[in-house]
Amino acid sequence: PTPSSRRQLLMTPLFVAPLLPLSSSKIPTRHAALTRRSPFPTTRRPSRPAPAPSPSMQVEGEGEACALDEIPEYPKLGDGSLMTRKAHGTAPRPAQSPLRFADLDPALADEMCCFNRHFYEPENLFQTSAEFMNCPPTLKDGKTRVFFDSVMGKPVFRAPVDRTWESFLKESEHYWWPSFRDREVVWDNVRCLEDGECVTVDGVHLGHNLQDSSGNKYCVNVVAIAGEKAEDLGYDLEDIMADLDRIYGELGIEKLIAPSEEELVRGGYQPQRRDCVEVESTREVPAGVIDPAERKPHAMYSIFTERARNSESTPFSMMVLTVIGKLSEQAKREYPLWESPVGIPKLLHWEECAHKAAQATTGNAAFLFRTLEKWYVALRILVQSWEEEELLILQWFKMTSAFDIPALASLPALNALSSFAHDPARRFRLDRLRFHLAQKREQKGQSFRCIVFVQQRITAAVVAHIINSDPGLASLGLKAGFVASRDSKITPSITVSKSAVAETIRAFRDSKLNVLVATSVIEE
């Protein structure tokens, strides 16, 4: 298509078909048989033509409505190649800033959409967004609201369909995240992977398909569906070229010349050497963790608690749970109003409760709650990592002095974990990191600087602490800092401010720090 026709296509309004109540004879049968291709129940196509449409239902915008001529099978599946590495994490570019719902955080949207496959935003975050919650007047006329992904601005969901806006919100509140049904998904732009992950065709993570008795239910992050419509973003090649022509004219530029690398070298340019370093895999998975094929992200908490209840958890996990149980008992003796929050399937809620209790108490009670917060953080990591991240948890305990609990000094589980933290055999991955940092420092000398990428914000803080507290690395002049998402919490007691991020990056740029430990957000 020509540029003008392409623009016309992009600006074509999106419409939703009327969805009619079907009689029992017309309801398509559902089957629960699991197939190799898809672990989800599917909806079969009806054996007869779809009924004629009734008065149309129209999407927000202008134009005529159209009807669906058949009921497709849901969900539409995609393969893992959709989520391969791209220019910005799994997505082609960063999340929009600002978002369509301006009271949501673009940094959180970027992290959830582009650098995340398994985790969710805080529960009920959508209820804090007045722009999301407020019902547009047009919805009262039987129309639907279209939600666009927060990166590319493509339509991904439309609601409500076959229900009211109030019932859509009620179901979303029940499940803690915006929850859509099959007919509310814009399948041209959305796919589900084999494990239930719900993504866009561009690689933007949306959420997961969490089935219930009514069928497929797509629970998604509100920050992932808070984008502006694509044509409203101004990404148009003709517009960009027109702006460049205007700039050339204003600056009097007649020609742009790009020298070849050979010409640059002849002029004295020295291209940077990009040595490739092969590092052997050092990841050791603890014995007894759940098989990766059986892991269901939406059931993470229930699977962990069931394994613990049946004594099927790893020995490490059982010891952590034992210490937490004893700590909670001690805390309740000091503060009778205390009730353990672990029975609530909101992982971040556990450490928040302990943090607030520490602020509300003094003396030994406050100390116990501060310590309990550290152990709840460890428990959250265990649940989220399917009990794999033992090394990270041990180093977290060492960094925060979480083993220093006089009231539990004789507890075998506590002493065993403390000995694990000082066991050289359990530090192999850290030793490999130390080796490569020391080797490169000696090779590069004072010019050495590097970035160590990690997956979690808490890992960034822990690894930076390990580097700074290592005497051998300190003697080589290595000094580390860490960077995570701005204005984010690593734990309730450890936050990352915008000024702290800016200062750390400035120190790294000025060589006051020569090692930067960061999540992928540093690529921005």
C-alpha positions as CSV (number, residue, x, y, z in Angstrom):
1,P,0.0,0.0,0.0
2,T,1.0,3.6,-0.5
3,P,1.9,5.7,2.5
4,S,-1.5,7.5,2.3
5,S,-3.5,4.3,2.0
6,R,-1.4,2.7,4.9
7,R,-2.4,5.7,7.0
8,Q,-6.0,5.3,6.0
9,L,-5.8,1.6,7.1
10,L,-4.3,2.5,10.4
11,M,-6.9,5.1,11.1
12,T,-9.8,2.7,10.4
13,P,-12.0,2.5,13.5
14,L,-12.2,-0.8,15.3
15,F,-15.6,-2.2,15.8
16,V,-17.1,-5.0,17.9
17,A,-19.9,-7.4,16.8
18,P,-23.1,-7.9,18.7
19,L,-23.0,-11.0,20.8
20,L,-26.5,-12.6,21.2
21,P,-27.8,-14.9,23.9
22,L,-27.9,-18.4,22.4
23,S,-30.5,-20.9,23.2
24,S,-29.4,-24.2,24.8
25,S,-29.4,-25.9,21.4
26,K,-27.0,-23.4,20.0
27,I,-24.5,-23.2,22.9
28,P,-21.2,-24.7,21.5
29,T,-20.0,-27.7,23.5
30,R,-16.8,-27.4,25.6
31,H,-14.5,-30.3,26.1
32,A,-11.9,-30.6,28.9
33,A,-9.6,-33.1,27.1
34,L,-6.0,-31.9,27.2
35,T,-4.2,-32.0,23.9
36,R,-0.5,-31.9,23.2
37,R,-0.9,-28.6,21.4
38,S,-2.9,-26.8,24.1
39,P,-3.4,-27.4,27.8
40,F,-6.6,-25.3,27.7
41,P,-10.2,-26.3,27.1
42,T,-11.3,-25.0,23.7
43,T,-14.6,-23.8,22.4
44,R,-15.7,-25.8,19.3
45,R,-17.3,-24.0,16.3
46,P,-21.1,-24.4,16.1
47,S,-22.3,-27.0,13.6
48,R,-24.7,-24.5,12.1
49,P,-24.3,-20.9,10.9
50,A,-24.3,-18.2,13.5
51,P,-27.6,-16.5,14.2
52,A,-28.3,-13.2,12.4
53,P,-27.1,-10.2,14.3
54,S,-29.5,-8.1,16.4
55,P,-29.2,-4.3,16.7
56,S,-25.5,-3.5,16.6
57,M,-23.2,-2.9,19.5
58,Q,-20.5,-0.4,18.7
59,V,-17.0,0.3,20.0
60,E,-16.1,3.8,21.3
61,G,-15.4,5.9,18.2
62,E,-17.2,6.5,15.0
63,G,-18.4,4.2,12.2
64,E,-20.7,1.3,11.7
65,A,-20.7,-2.0,13.6
66,C,-20.1,-5.4,12.1
67,A,-21.2,-8.9,13.1
68,L,-19.2,-12.0,13.8
69,D,-20.2,-14.8,11.4
70,E,-18.8,-17.6,13.5
71,I,-17.5,-18.4,17.0
72,P,-13.7,-19.1,16.8
73,E,-11.8,-21.5,19.0
74,Y,-10.3,-20.0,22.0
75,P,-7.7,-19.2,23.0
76,K,-5.6,-18.6,19.9
77,L,-2.2,-20.1,20.5
78,G,1.2,-18.7,19.7
79,D,4.7,-20.2,20.1
80,G,7.6,-19.1,22.2
81,S,9.2,-17.2,19.3
82,L,6.8,-14.3,20.1
83,M,8.7,-13.6,23.3
84,T,12.3,-13.8,22.0
85,R,14.8,-11.0,22.6
86,K,14.0,-7.8,20.7
87,A,15.2,-4.2,20.8
88,H,13.7,-3.6,24.3
89,G,13.4,-6.8,26.2
90,T,10.8,-8.9,24.5
91,A,9.2,-5.9,22.9
92,P,10.3,-3.7,20.0
93,R,10.4,-0.5,22.1
94,P,9.8,0.9,25.6
95,A,6.3,1.4,27.0
96,Q,4.6,4.6,26.2
97,S,5.2,7.6,28.6
98,P,2.8,9.0,29.7
99,L,0.2,6.3,29.5
100,R,-3.4,6.7,28.4
101,F,-4.3,6.3,32.1
102,A,-2.0,9.0,33.3
103,D,-2.3,8.0,37.0
104,L,-0.4,4.7,36.3
105,D,3.4,4.4,36.4
106,P,5.1,4.1,32.9
107,A,8.2,2.6,34.5
108,L,6.1,-0.2,36.0
109,A,4.4,-0.7,32.7
110,D,7.8,-1.0,31.0
111,E,9.0,-3.6,33.5
112,M,5.8,-5.6,33.4
113,C,5.4,-5.5,29.6
114,C,8.9,-5.8,28.3
115,F,11.1,-7.5,30.9
116,N,8.7,-9.9,32.6
117,R,7.2,-13.3,31.9
118,H,5.8,-14.6,35.2
119,F,5.1,-11.8,37.7
120,Y,2.1,-9.5,38.2
121,E,1.7,-5.9,39.3
122,P,0.4,-5.3,42.8
123,E,-3.1,-6.7,43.5
124,N,-6.1,-4.4,42.7
125,L,-3.8,-1.8,41.2
126,F,-6.5,-1.0,38.6
127,Q,-8.8,0.2,41.3
128,T,-6.3,3.0,42.1
129,S,-6.6,4.4,38.6
130,A,-9.6,6.7,38.4
131,E,-9.2,6.9,34.6
132,F,-9.6,3.2,34.3
133,M,-12.4,2.9,36.8
134,N,-14.6,5.7,35.6
135,C,-17.2,4.4,33.2
136,P,-17.3,6.4,29.9
137,P,-20.7,7.8,29.1
138,T,-20.8,5.9,25.8
139,L,-20.8,2.5,27.7
140,K,-24.2,3.3,29.0
141,D,-25.5,3.1,25.5
142,G,-24.5,-0.6,25.1
143,K,-21.1,0.1,23.6
144,T,-17.7,-1.2,24.6
145,R,-14.4,0.3,25.7
146,V,-11.3,-0.7,23.8
147,F,-8.0,-1.2,25.6
148,F,-4.7,-0.8,23.8
149,D,-1.4,-2.4,24.8
150,S,1.0,0.0,26.6
151,V,3.9,-0.5,24.1
152,M,2.6,-0.6,20.5
153,G,-0.8,0.9,21.1
154,K,-2.7,-1.9,19.4
155,P,-6.2,-2.9,20.5
156,V,-6.0,-6.0,22.8
157,F,-9.2,-6.1,24.8
158,R,-12.7,-4.6,24.6
159,A,-15.3,-4.7,27.4
160,P,-17.9,-5.2,28.4
161,V,-19.2,-7.9,26.0
162,D,-22.3,-9.8,27.0
163,R,-22.3,-8.1,30.4
164,T,-22.3,-4.6,32.0
165,W,-19.4,-2.5,32.9
166,E,-20.3,-3.0,36.5
167,S,-20.2,-6.8,36.2
168,F,-16.8,-6.6,34.4
169,L,-15.4,-4.5,37.3
170,K,-17.0,-6.8,39.9
171,E,-15.3,-9.9,38.4
172,S,-12.0,-8.0,38.1
173,E,-12.2,-7.0,41.7
174,H,-12.8,-10.6,42.7
175,Y,-9.7,-11.8,40.9
176,W,-7.6,-8.7,41.7
177,W,-6.7,-7.9,38.1
178,P,-8.7,-6.8,35.0
179,S,-10.3,-10.0,33.9
180,F,-11.6,-10.5,30.3
181,R,-13.4,-13.4,28.6
182,D,-12.9,-15.0,25.2
183,R,-15.2,-12.6,23.3
184,E,-13.5,-9.6,24.9
185,V,-10.1,-10.4,23.4
186,V,-9.0,-8.8,20.1
187,W,-7.4,-12.0,18.8
188,D,-5.8,-10.3,15.8
189,N,-3.2,-8.9,18.2
190,V,-3.3,-11.4,21.2
191,R,-2.0,-14.9,21.6
192,C,-1.7,-17.4,24.5
193,L,1.4,-19.6,24.9
194,E,1.3,-23.2,26.0
195,D,1.8,-22.3,29.7
196,G,-1.1,-19.9,29.7
197,E,0.9,-16.7,29.3
198,C,-1.1,-14.1,27.5
199,V,1.0,-11.9,25.1
200,T,0.7,-9.7,22.1
201,V,1.9,-10.7,18.6
202,D,4.7,-8.1,19.2
203,G,6.0,-9.7,22.3
204,V,4.3,-7.6,25.0
205,H,3.5,-9.5,28.2
206,L,-0.1,-8.9,29.2
207,G,-0.9,-11.5,31.9
208,H,-2.2,-15.2,32.0
209,N,-5.2,-17.3,31.1
210,L,-6.5,-18.4,34.5
211,Q,-9.5,-20.7,33.8
212,D,-12.5,-21.0,36.1
213,S,-15.8,-22.8,35.9
214,S,-17.0,-20.4,33.2
215,G,-14.1,-21.1,30.9
216,N,-11.0,-19.0,29.9
217,K,-10.4,-15.9,31.9
218,Y,-7.6,-13.6,30.9
219,C,-6.2,-11.8,34.0
220,V,-3.9,-9.0,32.9
221,N,-1.9,-6.2,34.3
222,V,-3.7,-2.9,34.0
223,V,-0.4,-1.2,33.2
224,A,-0.1,-3.5,30.2
225,I,-3.4,-2.2,28.7
226,A,-3.1,1.5,29.4
227,G,-1.7,2.5,26.1
228,E,-2.7,5.2,23.7
229,K,-4.2,4.1,20.3
230,A,-1.4,3.6,17.8
231,E,-2.4,6.3,15.3
232,D,-2.6,8.8,18.2
233,L,1.1,8.4,19.0
234,G,2.3,10.1,15.9
235,Y,4.6,7.3,14.7
236,D,4.3,8.0,11.0
237,L,7.2,7.7,8.6
238,E,6.0,10.5,6.4
239,D,5.7,12.8,9.4
240,I,9.2,11.9,10.5
241,M,10.7,12.6,7.1
242,A,8.8,15.9,6.9
243,D,10.2,16.9,10.3
244,L,13.7,16.0,9.1
245,D,13.3,18.1,5.9
246,R,12.2,21.0,8.1
247,I,15.2,20.6,10.4
248,Y,17.6,20.4,7.4
249,G,16.1,23.6,6.0
250,E,16.4,25.5,9.3
251,L,20.0,24.4,9.8
252,G,21.0,24.9,6.2
253,I,22.0,21.3,5.7
254,E,22.4,20.3,2.1
255,K,23.9,16.8,2.4
256,L,24.5,14.2,5.1
257,I,27.8,12.2,4.7
258,A,28.4,8.9,6.6
259,P,32.1,7.8,6.4
260,S,32.9,4.1,6.2
261,E,34.8,2.4,9.0
262,E,37.9,2.2,6.8
263,E,37.8,6.0,6.3
264,L,37.4,6.5,10.0
265,V,40.4,4.2,10.8
266,R,42.6,6.1,8.3
267,G,41.7,9.2,10.1
268,G,42.8,7.8,13.5
269,Y,39.7,6.2,14.8
270,Q,40.3,3.0,16.8
271,P,37.3,0.7,16.8
272,Q,36.5,-0.9,20.2
273,R,37.4,-4.5,20.5
274,R,34.4,-6.7,21.4
275,D,35.9,-9.8,23.0
276,C,33.4,-12.6,23.5
277,V,33.9,-14.4,26.8
278,E,32.5,-17.9,27.2
279,V,31.3,-18.4,30.7
280,E,30.3,-21.9,31.7
281,S,26.9,-22.4,33.1
282,T,27.0,-22.4,36.9
283,R,23.3,-22.7,37.7
284,E,22.6,-25.6,40.0
285,V,19.0,-26.5,40.6
286,P,18.3,-27.8,44.1
287,A,17.1,-31.3,44.4
288,G,13.4,-31.8,45.0
289,V,12.1,-28.6,43.2
290,I,8.9,-29.0,41.2
291,D,9.4,-30.1,37.6
292,P,9.4,-27.1,35.2
293,A,6.8,-28.8,33.0
294,E,4.4,-28.8,36.0
295,R,4.8,-25.2,36.9
296,K,1.7,-23.0,36.5
297,P,2.5,-19.3,37.3
298,H,-1.1,-18.5,38.3
299,A,-1.0,-21.4,40.8
300,M,2.4,-20.6,42.3
301,Y,1.2,-19.9,45.8
302,S,-1.2,-22.8,46.0
303,I,1.3,-25.3,44.7
304,F,3.9,-24.1,47.2
305,T,1.6,-24.3,50.2
306,E,0.3,-27.7,49.1
307,R,3.9,-29.1,48.9
308,A,4.7,-27.6,52.3
309,R,1.5,-29.1,53.8
310,N,2.5,-32.5,52.5
311,S,6.1,-32.1,53.5
312,E,7.1,-32.3,49.8
313,S,9.0,-29.0,49.8
314,T,12.8,-28.9,49.6
315,P,14.6,-29.3,52.9
316,F,15.8,-25.7,52.5
317,S,12.2,-24.5,52.2
318,M,11.1,-26.5,55.2
319,M,13.8,-24.9,57.3
320,V,12.8,-21.4,56.2
321,L,9.2,-22.1,57.1
322,T,10.2,-23.5,60.5
323,V,12.2,-20.4,61.4
324,I,9.3,-18.1,60.2
325,G,6.8,-20.1,62.3
326,K,8.9,-19.7,65.4
327,L,9.5,-16.0,64.7
328,S,5.8,-15.4,64.3
329,E,5.1,-17.2,67.6
330,Q,7.7,-15.0,69.4
331,A,6.2,-11.9,67.8
332,K,2.7,-12.8,68.9
333,R,3.9,-13.2,72.5
334,E,5.3,-9.7,72.3
335,Y,2.3,-8.3,70.4
336,P,-0.9,-10.3,71.0
337,L,-2.8,-8.6,68.1
338,W,-0.3,-10.1,65.6
339,E,-1.7,-12.6,63.1
340,S,0.5,-14.3,60.5
341,P,-0.4,-13.1,57.0
342,V,1.1,-16.1,55.2
343,G,-2.3,-17.7,54.7
344,I,-3.2,-14.8,52.4
345,P,-2.0,-15.5,48.8
346,K,-0.6,-12.0,48.3
347,L,3.2,-12.4,48.6
348,L,4.1,-8.7,48.9
349,H,1.5,-8.4,51.6
350,W,3.5,-10.5,54.0
351,E,6.5,-8.3,54.3
352,E,4.3,-5.2,54.2
353,C,2.4,-6.5,57.3
354,A,5.6,-7.1,59.2
355,H,7.0,-3.7,58.2
356,K,3.9,-1.9,59.4
357,A,4.0,-3.9,62.7
358,A,7.6,-2.9,63.2
359,Q,6.7,0.7,62.8
360,A,3.8,0.4,65.2
361,T,5.9,-1.3,68.0
362,T,9.0,-0.6,70.0
363,G,11.8,-2.6,71.7
364,N,12.0,-6.4,71.2
365,A,8.6,-6.5,69.4
366,A,9.9,-4.1,66.8
367,F,13.1,-6.1,66.4
368,L,11.2,-9.3,65.9
369,F,8.9,-7.7,63.2
370,R,11.9,-6.2,61.4
371,T,13.5,-9.6,61.3
372,L,10.3,-11.2,60.3
373,E,10.1,-8.8,57.3
374,K,13.5,-10.1,56.1
375,W,12.3,-13.7,56.4
376,Y,9.0,-13.0,54.6
377,V,11.1,-11.5,51.7
378,A,13.0,-14.8,51.6
379,L,9.7,-16.8,51.6
380,R,8.4,-14.7,48.7
381,I,11.6,-15.4,46.7
382,L,11.2,-19.1,47.4
383,V,7.6,-19.1,46.1
384,Q,8.3,-17.0,43.1
385,S,11.4,-19.0,42.1
386,W,9.8,-22.4,42.6
387,E,12.2,-23.0,45.5
388,E,15.3,-22.6,43.4
389,E,16.9,-19.4,44.6
390,E,18.6,-20.8,47.7
391,L,21.9,-19.0,47.1
392,L,20.2,-15.6,46.7
393,I,18.2,-16.1,49.9
394,L,21.3,-17.1,51.9
395,Q,23.2,-14.0,50.7
396,W,20.1,-11.9,51.5
397,F,20.2,-13.3,55.0
398,K,23.9,-12.5,55.4
399,M,23.5,-9.0,54.0
400,T,20.7,-8.1,56.4
401,S,22.0,-10.0,59.4
402,A,18.8,-12.1,59.5
403,F,20.5,-14.9,61.3
404,D,21.0,-12.8,64.4
405,I,17.9,-13.9,66.5
406,P,18.9,-14.4,70.1
407,A,15.5,-15.9,71.0
408,L,16.0,-18.6,68.4
409,A,19.8,-19.2,68.9
410,S,19.3,-22.9,69.7
411,L,16.9,-23.6,66.8
412,P,18.4,-26.3,64.6
413,A,16.8,-25.0,61.4
414,L,18.3,-21.5,62.0
415,N,21.8,-22.8,62.7
416,A,21.7,-25.1,59.7
417,L,20.8,-22.2,57.4
418,S,23.5,-20.1,58.9
419,S,26.1,-22.8,58.2
420,F,24.8,-23.1,54.6
421,A,25.4,-19.4,54.1
422,H,29.1,-19.8,55.0
423,D,29.6,-23.1,53.1
424,P,32.1,-22.6,50.2
425,A,30.4,-25.3,48.1
426,R,27.2,-23.3,48.0
427,R,29.0,-20.2,46.6
428,F,30.3,-21.6,43.3
429,R,28.3,-19.1,41.2
430,L,29.6,-16.2,43.2
431,D,33.1,-17.5,43.0
432,R,32.8,-17.6,39.2
433,L,31.6,-14.0,39.2
434,R,34.5,-13.0,41.5
435,F,37.0,-14.8,39.2
436,H,35.8,-13.0,36.0
437,L,35.7,-9.6,37.7
438,A,39.2,-10.0,39.1
439,Q,40.5,-11.3,35.8
440,K,39.1,-8.5,33.7
441,R,40.2,-5.9,36.2
442,E,43.8,-7.1,35.9
443,Q,43.6,-7.2,32.1
444,K,42.0,-3.8,31.6
445,G,43.5,-1.9,34.5
446,Q,42.1,1.4,35.6
447,S,39.9,1.6,32.4
448,F,37.8,-1.5,33.5
449,R,34.1,-1.0,33.9
450,C,31.3,-3.5,33.5
451,I,27.6,-4.1,34.0
452,V,26.4,-7.2,35.7
453,F,22.8,-8.0,34.6
454,V,20.4,-9.8,37.0
455,Q,16.8,-10.7,36.8
456,Q,15.4,-9.3,40.1
457,R,15.8,-6.0,41.8
458,I,16.6,-7.7,45.1
459,T,19.4,-9.6,43.3
460,A,20.9,-6.4,42.2
461,A,21.1,-5.1,45.7
462,V,22.5,-8.3,47.1
463,V,25.2,-8.8,44.4
464,A,26.4,-5.2,44.7
465,H,26.7,-5.8,48.5
466,I,28.7,-9.0,47.9
467,I,31.2,-7.3,45.6
468,N,31.7,-4.3,48.0
469,S,32.2,-6.6,51.0
470,D,34.7,-8.9,49.4
471,P,38.2,-8.0,50.6
472,G,39.9,-9.5,47.5
473,L,37.9,-7.5,45.1
474,A,38.3,-4.4,47.2
475,S,42.0,-4.8,47.1
476,L,41.8,-4.6,43.3
477,G,39.9,-1.3,43.5
478,L,36.5,-2.7,42.5
479,K,33.5,-0.8,43.8
480,A,29.9,-1.6,42.8
481,G,26.6,0.1,42.8
482,F,23.1,-1.1,41.8
483,V,20.3,0.3,39.7
484,A,16.6,-0.9,39.5
485,S,13.4,0.8,38.4
486,R,13.2,4.3,39.7
487,D,10.8,5.0,42.5
488,S,10.4,1.3,43.2
489,K,10.5,-0.8,46.3
490,I,12.9,-3.7,46.6
491,T,11.4,-4.5,50.0
492,P,9.3,-2.3,52.2
493,S,12.5,-1.1,53.9
494,I,14.6,-0.7,50.8
495,T,13.4,1.7,48.1
496,V,15.1,3.1,45.0
497,S,14.6,6.8,44.4
498,K,15.0,8.7,41.2
499,S,17.9,10.7,42.7
500,A,19.6,7.6,43.9
501,V,19.4,6.0,40.4
502,A,20.7,9.2,38.8
503,E,23.6,9.5,41.3
504,T,24.6,5.8,40.8
505,I,24.7,6.1,37.0
506,R,26.6,9.4,37.3
507,A,29.2,7.7,39.5
508,F,29.5,4.8,37.1
509,R,29.9,7.3,34.2
510,D,32.6,9.2,36.1
511,S,34.5,6.0,37.1
512,K,33.8,6.4,40.8
513,L,32.1,3.0,40.4
514,N,33.5,0.4,38.1
515,V,30.8,-2.3,38.5
516,L,27.2,-1.6,38.0
517,V,24.7,-4.4,38.9
518,A,21.4,-3.8,37.3
519,T,18.1,-5.2,36.0
520,S,17.4,-4.8,32.3
521,V,15.8,-1.4,33.0
522,I,19.3,0.1,32.8
523,E,19.1,-0.3,29.0
524,E,17.0,2.8,28.9
